[in-house]
Amino acid sequence: MDIKDSNFDQEIVNLFTEISPSEEELPMINPWSMPIGFITWGLILTTVKLEFFKLQYILPTVGVLLVFLGFRSLRNENKFFKLAWLLSILKLLVQLVDLILLSTPLNYILNQEASFELVIVMLIMQITMFLLFHKGLMMVYKKANKTMEDNPLIWISVWTIIAAILAYTSWNGSFIVWITMMIAYYYIARTLYHIGDHLEDARYFMTIASVKISNRVFGWSFIGISLIIVIGSGIIFSHLKLDPKEYVAPMLSEERRSLVELGFPEDLLSLLSDEDTELLSGAINIEAYSEVLMLDPKDVEIEDRSEGYVQITHTYEPGRTNLEATTVYIETPNNQIYVMQYFSWISGSPVWQDGITIPIAYDANKAKLVSSGLFYEKKDVEYAMPFPRLTLDEFESTYMFETSQNKIIVGALSFPFISKNERGYVLYRYTINGDSNLYLTFSTLNYAHNENPTFIPYEKTENQMLNGAYFFDDNQVQLYTTYVSVAQKQIEEDNE
């Protein structure tokens, strides 16, 4: 190579090394704003809890991802950033585990103490993340020969501790406290966000860590895994485990025939075992009430014109999701009542953990769940199976300042995919309080239907019903009926 050419090349190199980047070019060469912005927004999303539209699950998932991506870019800058990056990996894994716990029946298995301990662990991890970030920034400022004037990460650590304490005090839910905390958090987060601008103004050059997987690919992969966990768990665990066996209806014996003659619907009686029919053999009276329960009724407007007068009325017609419910009362001696609640699907797909509740009459004594069953057809074969969940529980109710203990039957059910003629029943009994055979009693079947799987958090449908989640929901229907004893009816007829 000519010596003149060599000298020319050296001069060009020296010239470029002396050129300082302009203010507009500096962010592209020294990109502090992106990792600091990722970390700041990630910490905000993992600290502030919003309890609506499932944001309490969505925001932390996005937040831990942003924190990881931010520290991944800074991990080679100093040891504190590297420790924070390692902790962010742990938080990614913890978030996935948390989604698994929330989306599966493990959400019910974990007790209150375990939940509190988990909150403490997560709080310690969050504070540790803040402090590592603070130490890492202090080291960066020191290298840049600058003084870190603000300490937003110390303040946000204090804020987080105060917020955690308030959550377990009587101040929790106070609007004034919430507004005050949010204003303080806004100023802290704004100060933290502008740290990247300060470092760029100081012209401190960051060593960007090389990565094999881009932020975009890693981010969408993590979001995809999270969605698979939540959606997959909902599909798997909302379709309850079933134990079907082939079913053959019993022959119509004399004992069954006598019950049919008293008014017991024959198709419903065929679902009961011989042991159950023997219990009912001493029946005094039987009455049955049926009604079509429409889960998505069609509102039909009827216009009646006569002599210049127009009257508009509304009625309802069955939609695409309907079931027929029947209540059968069997009165037996000694004020003992048997009640059979029966439902049969006319149209619809009851596969995603439907729920039922049957409150026991308030004047009842010695309530007992006698038998129950689910029935369906598949490929022209009849099957029977027990309810996946069905119990007789007690609950406390308050009326006119008086508290009483009442009993209720609660349960959940699913049917196989591509089944037909789905139906089921619950048979229970109780004794009317007192010695008089003059009484009126009642029974209520509440049925809640889920058109889709329950995703997050996993919840038992029957528990949601007890907590009022379906109270104003069209997906819950009810059949309420009453029964008057034979002796009471006789007196009423004699008085007419």
Secondary structure as GFF3:
##gff-version 3
##sequence-region A 1 496
A	DSSP	alpha_helix	3	17	.	.	.	ID=ss1
A	DSSP	alpha_helix	26	29	.	.	.	ID=ss2
A	DSSP	alpha_helix	33	47	.	.	.	ID=ss3
A	DSSP	alpha_helix	55	74	.	.	.	ID=ss4
A	DSSP	alpha_helix	79	103	.	.	.	ID=ss5
A	DSSP	alpha_helix	106	109	.	.	.	ID=ss6
A	DSSP	alpha_helix	112	143	.	.	.	ID=ss7
A	DSSP	alpha_helix	152	166	.	.	.	ID=ss8
A	DSSP	alpha_helix	175	193	.	.	.	ID=ss9
A	DSSP	alpha_helix	195	201	.	.	.	ID=ss10
A	DSSP	alpha_helix	215	238	.	.	.	ID=ss11
A	DSSP	beta_strand	245	246	.	.	.	ID=ss12
A	DSSP	alpha_helix	254	262	.	.	.	ID=ss13
A	DSSP	alpha_helix	266	269	.	.	.	ID=ss14
A	DSSP	alpha_helix	274	279	.	.	.	ID=ss15
A	DSSP	beta_strand	285	294	.	.	.	ID=ss16
A	DSSP	beta_strand	298	306	.	.	.	ID=ss17
A	DSSP	beta_strand	309	317	.	.	.	ID=ss18
A	DSSP	beta_strand	322	332	.	.	.	ID=ss19
A	DSSP	beta_strand	336	347	.	.	.	ID=ss20
A	DSSP	beta_strand	354	359	.	.	.	ID=ss21
A	DSSP	beta_strand	364	378	.	.	.	ID=ss22
A	DSSP	beta_strand	381	385	.	.	.	ID=ss23
A	DSSP	beta_strand	389	399	.	.	.	ID=ss24
A	DSSP	beta_strand	402	413	.	.	.	ID=ss25
A	DSSP	beta_strand	420	432	.	.	.	ID=ss26
A	DSSP	beta_strand	440	448	.	.	.	ID=ss27
A	DSSP	alpha_helix	461	466	.	.	.	ID=ss28
A	DSSP	beta_strand	476	484	.	.	.	ID=ss29
A	DSSP	alpha_helix	486	495	.	.	.	ID=ss30
###
